[in-house]
């Protein structure tokens, strides 16, 4: 007798080798193909069995998104820590990975994110696929609209100026026509959404438009943290990506329908809204939750990605929305006076970032102080407020699971040596304790970097993430 894990079949369902085989019975088809390797092997069974990518399950691939949760990790954590019929919330929900995994386990889940694009993506991970008629109707409207769209001068003038300049510079340097190609697709997708947005029942059209353009234009940020970036333009046309993903969504409607009949429980309800992780009044919760599971943005001073406006510019253009905050340099780099900033790990970080202000005697680095100190202070305040909000959201015996980098390393490009290392477990624990949590356990997980990673420096170093398990201090 041979038994196949349902989750394994779901992960394999997401690989391109089986797409287009059937619109109905896709999971049953996969069972037959995989079992054929045991009884009467066929070439396709070997191709599927050798698939390496396991993050494309169902709608996990709905929208390209950097630094998303690993679905298997979230599933494992919920299996271990979530009680039966748990209510789950992710206050930095990003692309909604935790919401989908909670739903697959029959758990009710809620997502909050300050980025309106994240709200659109996360709200589209489950619910629209359970009401297939509305989703398919929206995609049909989009296909028909492609035939009649006439871009306007307003659409062209609204194209992100900074990105336009970079693309024109690349065209002059390399003799390409990237500006024409990107603006053509972007304006078409923007016009598509604007022409039908008032009659859409779901958010699937703007999500797919945003995904197509995000895939088309890749951003690489300069590590000094001033928001400067370079771009890479892929050959795949954004409009073609949109159409391919639309077809995939139609297929997924049938996969979700199959799941509803296979799972021994109902898929859990999910919802997402725009709000601040640090402001509980924006979470919209009506009842206390059992689990807060999330991964906050990385410490901005270490990643050089303090500013997300540029990387989101095309998405905001596609969905006809005003861009988020500008990337102007901070007006002040005054150091904080709060007592919780005296925690050793936090104090050492602030001292390092403010070295050119006479705080300590490390190498003077004006860019570090101007561009990284204030964003880091603001970030620490946000995380402190998030812990307070999570305390309010949780039941008395509820748990907070925080997924973070195990450490952040500051490296001197000039001197080729490490300047400062942040122990993230200690840093986040100091903030959590001040809000009434205690660290119960730290689980360290080694993650394999992509073989072709171009990250610099220390691109080949081992990399670990930690799951910090917090419990409220009043419970012993």
C-alpha positions in Angstrom: 0.0 0.0 0.0 1.3 3.5 -0.9 0.1 6.6 0.9 0.7 10.1 -0.4 0.6 13.2 1.8 -2.0 15.7 0.7 0.3 18.6 1.4 3.0 17.0 -0.8 0.4 16.7 -3.6 -0.6 20.3 -3.1 3.1 21.4 -3.4 3.6 19.4 -6.6 0.4 20.8 -8.0 2.1 24.1 -8.2 4.8 23.1 -10.6 4.5 23.9 -14.3 4.9 20.2 -15.3 1.2 19.5 -14.6 -0.4 22.8 -15.4 -3.0 22.6 -18.1 -3.6 18.8 -17.8 -7.1 19.1 -16.5 -9.4 21.8 -15.3 -11.2 19.4 -12.9 -9.8 16.5 -11.1 -6.3 18.0 -10.9 -5.5 16.5 -7.6 -6.8 13.1 -8.5 -4.7 13.3 -11.7 -1.6 14.0 -9.6 -2.3 11.0 -7.3 -2.4 8.8 -10.4 0.8 10.2 -11.9 2.7 9.9 -8.7 1.5 6.4 -7.9 2.4 5.3 -11.5 6.1 5.5 -10.4 5.4 2.6 -8.1 3.2 0.5 -10.5 4.1 1.5 -14.0 6.5 4.6 -14.1 5.8 7.3 -16.7 8.2 10.1 -17.6 6.0 12.8 -16.1 6.1 11.1 -12.7 9.8 11.4 -12.5 9.7 15.1 -13.5 7.2 15.9 -10.9 8.9 13.8 -8.2 12.1 15.8 -8.8 10.5 19.2 -8.4 12.6 21.4 -6.1 10.3 24.4 -5.7 7.7 23.9 -2.9 6.6 27.5 -2.3 4.2 27.7 -5.2 1.4 25.8 -3.5 -2.1 27.0 -4.5 -2.1 30.8 -4.3 1.3 31.2 -2.6 2.5 32.2 -6.0 -0.4 34.7 -6.6 1.9 37.7 -6.4 5.7 37.8 -6.4 6.9 39.0 -3.0 10.3 39.3 -1.4 11.0 37.8 2.0 7.8 35.8 2.3 7.3 33.1 4.9 8.2 29.5 3.9 4.8 27.8 3.8 6.1 24.6 5.4 7.6 26.5 8.3 4.3 28.3 9.1 2.3 25.1 8.7 4.6 23.4 11.1 4.5 26.2 13.7 0.7 26.2 13.5 0.5 22.4 13.9 2.7 22.6 17.0 1.4 25.7 18.7 -2.1 26.5 17.6 -4.9 24.8 19.6 -7.8 23.3 17.9 -10.2 25.9 16.4 -7.6 28.6 17.0 -8.0 32.1 15.8 -4.8 33.4 14.2 -3.6 36.9 13.3 -0.6 38.1 11.3 -0.1 41.9 11.9 2.7 42.2 9.3 0.8 39.9 6.8 2.7 40.9 3.6 1.5 38.5 0.9 -0.8 36.5 3.1 1.2 33.2 3.5 0.2 32.7 7.1 -3.5 33.3 6.2 -3.5 30.6 3.5 -1.7 28.0 5.6 -4.0 28.7 8.5 -7.0 28.2 6.2 -5.7 24.9 5.0 -5.6 23.7 8.6 -9.2 24.9 9.1 -8.2 27.9 11.2 -9.8 31.3 11.1 -7.2 34.0 10.3 -6.8 37.7 10.0 -4.1 39.8 8.3 -3.1 43.4 8.9 -0.6 45.4 6.8 0.1 49.1 6.3 0.8 48.6 2.6 -2.4 48.7 0.6 -0.9 46.3 -2.0 -0.3 43.8 0.7 -3.9 44.2 1.8 -5.1 43.4 -1.8 -2.8 40.3 -2.1 -3.7 38.9 1.3 -7.4 39.4 0.9 -7.2 37.5 -2.4 -5.3 34.4 -1.1 -8.4 32.3 -0.2 -11.8 34.0 -0.2 -12.2 34.8 -4.0 -11.3 31.2 -4.9 -14.2 29.9 -2.8 -16.6 32.0 -4.8 -15.4 31.0 -8.2 -18.2 32.6 -10.1 -17.3 36.1 -9.1 -13.5 35.6 -9.7 -14.0 34.0 -13.1 -16.4 36.8 -14.1 -13.8 39.5 -13.1 -11.1 37.7 -15.2 -13.6 37.5 -18.1 -14.2 41.2 -17.8 -10.5 41.9 -17.9 -10.0 39.8 -21.0 -12.7 41.6 -22.8 -11.4 45.0 -21.7 -8.0 44.3 -23.3 -9.7 44.5 -26.6 -11.0 48.0 -26.2 -8.4 49.8 -24.0 -7.1 53.1 -25.3 -4.3 54.5 -23.0 -4.7 58.2 -22.3 -2.2 61.0 -21.9 -3.0 61.0 -18.2 -1.9 57.4 -17.9 1.4 58.1 -19.5 2.1 61.3 -17.5 1.4 59.4 -14.2 4.2 56.8 -14.9 6.7 56.9 -12.0 9.2 59.6 -12.8 12.2 58.3 -11.0 11.9 54.8 -12.6 11.3 56.4 -16.0 14.6 58.3 -15.7 16.5 55.1 -14.8 15.0 53.2 -17.7 15.8 56.0 -20.2 19.4 56.1 -18.9 19.7 52.3 -19.4 18.3 52.6 -22.9 21.0 55.2 -23.8 23.7 53.1 -22.2 22.8 49.7 -23.6 20.9 50.6 -26.8 17.7 49.0 -25.5 14.1 50.0 -25.6 13.1 49.1 -22.0 11.4 52.4 -21.2 9.0 52.0 -24.2 8.3 48.3 -23.4 7.7 48.8 -19.6 5.6 51.9 -20.0 3.6 50.3 -22.8 2.6 47.3 -20.6 2.2 49.4 -17.4 -0.1 51.9 -19.1 -2.1 49.1 -20.6 -2.6 47.3 -17.3 -3.4 50.6 -15.5 -6.0 51.4 -18.2 -7.4 47.9 -17.9 -8.0 48.3 -14.2 -9.3 51.8 -14.4 -11.8 50.8 -17.1 -13.5 48.0 -15.1 -12.7 48.7 -11.4 -16.2 49.9 -10.6 -17.8 46.6 -11.7 -15.3 44.2 -10.2 -16.4 41.9 -7.4 -12.9 40.8 -6.2 -9.4 42.3 -6.0 -7.9 39.7 -8.3 -7.4 42.0 -11.3 -5.3 44.7 -9.5 -3.4 41.9 -7.8 -2.4 40.3 -11.0 -1.6 43.6 -12.6 0.7 44.5 -9.7 2.3 41.0 -9.8 3.0 41.3 -13.6 4.8 44.6 -13.3 6.6 43.6 -10.1 7.9 40.5 -11.9 8.9 42.6 -15.0 11.0 45.2 -13.2 13.4 44.0 -10.5 14.9 46.4 -8.0 18.3 46.0 -6.2 18.9 48.4 -3.4 22.2 50.0 -2.5 23.2 49.0 1.0 23.9 52.4 2.4 20.2 52.8 3.1 19.4 56.1 1.2 16.8 54.4 -1.0 19.1 54.4 -4.1 18.5 51.4 -6.3 19.3 49.8 -9.7 16.8 48.1 -11.9 16.7 44.9 -14.0 14.1 44.4 -16.7 13.1 40.9 -17.6 12.2 39.9 -21.1 8.8 38.4 -20.2 6.1 40.9 -21.2 4.0 42.0 -18.2 0.8 41.6 -20.2 1.7 38.0 -21.0 2.4 37.4 -17.3 -1.0 38.8 -16.4 -2.8 36.5 -18.9 -0.8 33.4 -17.8 -1.6 34.1 -14.1 -5.3 34.7 -15.0 -5.5 31.2 -16.5 -3.8 29.8 -13.5 -6.4 31.4 -11.2 -9.2 29.8 -13.2 -7.5 26.4 -12.7 -7.1 27.1 -8.9 -10.8 27.7 -8.5 -11.3 24.0 -9.3 -8.4 22.9 -7.1 -9.9 24.8 -4.1 -13.3 23.2 -4.9 -11.6 19.7 -4.8 -9.9 20.6 -1.5 -13.2 21.4 0.1 -14.3 17.9 -0.6 -11.1 16.2 0.4 -10.2 17.9 3.7 -11.7 16.5 6.9 -12.6 20.1 7.9 -13.8 23.3 6.2 -11.2 25.7 4.9 -10.8 28.4 7.5 -12.1 31.9 6.9 -9.5 34.6 6.1 -9.7 38.4 5.9 -7.2 41.2 5.5 -7.3 44.9 6.1 -5.1 47.9 6.0 -3.8 48.9 9.4 -0.7 49.5 11.5 0.8 46.6 13.5 1.6 49.2 16.1 -1.9 50.5 16.5 -4.4 47.9 17.8 -7.3 50.2 17.0 -6.7 49.5 13.3 -6.6 45.7 13.7 -10.4 45.3 13.5 -10.6 42.3 15.8 -13.9 41.6 17.6 -12.6 38.8 19.7 -9.3 37.8 21.3 -7.1 35.5 19.3 -5.1 32.4 20.3 -2.0 32.9 18.1 -0.1 36.0 16.8 2.3 34.7 14.2 4.2 37.2 12.1 7.6 38.3 10.7 8.2 42.0 11.0 10.2 43.9 8.4 13.9 43.4 8.9 15.8 45.9 11.0 16.1 48.7 8.4 19.7 49.8 9.3 21.1 46.4 8.4 19.2 45.7 5.1 19.6 49.1 3.3 15.9 48.9 2.5 14.5 51.6 4.6 12.4 52.9 1.7 10.0 50.7 -0.2 8.3 53.5 -2.2 10.5 53.0 -5.3 10.0 49.2 -5.4 6.2 49.7 -5.1 6.0 52.5 -7.6 4.8 50.4 -10.5 2.2 48.5 -8.3 0.7 51.8 -7.2 0.7 53.0 -10.7 -1.1 49.9 -11.9 -3.9 50.1 -9.3 -4.3 53.8 -9.8 -3.3 54.7 -6.2 -1.1 57.4 -4.8 2.4 56.2 -3.8 3.3 55.9 -0.1 5.7 58.1 1.8 8.6 59.7 0.0 12.2 58.8 0.6 13.4 62.2 1.8 16.3 62.1 4.3 15.3 62.3 8.0 15.2 65.8 9.5 16.6 64.7 12.8 18.8 62.0 14.2 18.3 62.7 17.9 18.8 59.7 20.1 15.9 58.4 22.3 15.6 58.8 26.0 13.2 56.0 26.7 14.3 53.6 29.4 13.9 50.5 27.3 16.6 51.9 24.9 19.0 51.2 27.7 18.8 47.4 27.1 22.3 46.3 26.1 21.6 45.1 22.6 19.5 48.2 21.7 22.0 50.6 23.3 24.9 49.0 21.4 23.1 49.3 18.1 22.2 53.0 18.7 25.8 53.7 19.7 27.1 52.1 16.6 24.7 53.9 14.3 25.3 57.3 15.9 29.1 57.0 16.0 29.7 60.1 14.0 27.7 62.2 16.5 30.3 61.6 19.2 28.4 58.6 20.6 31.2 56.1 21.0 34.4 56.0 19.0 33.6 53.8 16.0 34.5 54.7 12.4 32.7 57.9 11.4 30.0 57.3 8.8 27.8 60.2 8.1 25.6 58.2 5.8 25.0 55.7 8.5 23.8 58.3 11.0 21.8 60.4 8.5 20.0 57.6 6.7 20.0 54.7 9.2 19.8 56.0 12.7 16.4 57.7 12.7 14.7 54.9 10.6 16.0 52.4 13.1 14.7 54.4 16.1 11.3 54.7 14.4 11.4 51.0 13.7 12.1 50.1 17.3 9.2 52.3 18.4 7.0 50.4 15.9 8.0 47.0 17.2 7.5 48.2 20.8 4.0 49.3 19.9 3.4 46.1 18.1 4.2 44.1 21.2 1.7 46.2 23.2 -1.0 45.7 20.5 -0.3 41.9 20.4 -0.7 41.8 24.2 -4.1 43.4 23.8 -5.1 41.0 21.0 -4.2 37.7 22.7 -6.1 35.6 25.1 -4.5 35.1 28.5 -2.9 31.9 27.4 -2.2 33.0 23.8 1.2 32.8 22.2 3.2 35.2 20.1 5.5 33.6 17.5 7.9 36.0 15.8 10.1 35.0 12.9 13.2 37.1 12.6 16.8 36.9 11.3 18.9 35.3 14.0 21.4 38.1 13.7 22.2 41.2 11.5 25.7 41.9 10.5 27.1 45.3 9.7 30.1 45.0 7.4 32.6 47.6 6.3 33.1 47.5 2.6 36.2 49.7 2.8 38.0 47.7 5.5 36.5 44.3 4.6 35.6 43.5 8.2 32.6 43.1 10.4 31.8 46.3 12.4 28.8 45.3 14.5 26.6 42.3 15.0 23.0 42.5 16.4 21.6 39.5 18.3 18.0 39.7 17.2 16.7 37.3 19.9 18.1 39.7 22.6 16.9 42.8 20.8 13.3 41.7 20.3 13.2 40.1 23.7 14.1 43.5 25.3 11.2 45.1 23.5 8.8 42.3 24.3 9.6 42.3 28.0 8.8 45.9 28.3 5.3 45.1 27.0 4.7 42.1 29.3 6.0 39.1 27.4 8.7 36.6 28.2 10.8 34.6 25.8 9.9 31.0 26.2 11.9 29.5 23.4 14.1 30.4 20.5 14.1 28.0 17.5 17.0 28.5 15.1 16.5 27.4 11.5 19.3 27.3 8.9 18.1 28.5 5.5 19.9 27.7 2.3 20.7 30.7 0.1 20.0 30.6 -3.6 23.0 29.3 -5.4 23.1 32.3 -7.7 22.7 34.8 -5.0 24.5 38.1 -5.8 24.1 39.6 -2.3 27.2 41.4 -1.1 29.2 41.1 1.1 29.3 37.7 2.7 27.0 36.2 0.1 28.1 32.7 0.9 27.9 32.8 4.7 25.5 30.5 6.5 22.2 32.2 7.2 19.8 31.4 10.1 16.3 32.6 11.1 14.9 32.3 14.5 11.4 31.6 15.7 10.9 33.5 19.0 8.1 32.0 21.1 6.8 34.5 23.6 4.3 34.0 26.4 2.7 36.6 28.5 4.6 37.2 31.8 1.7 36.7 34.1 1.5 33.0 33.1 4.0 30.8 34.8 
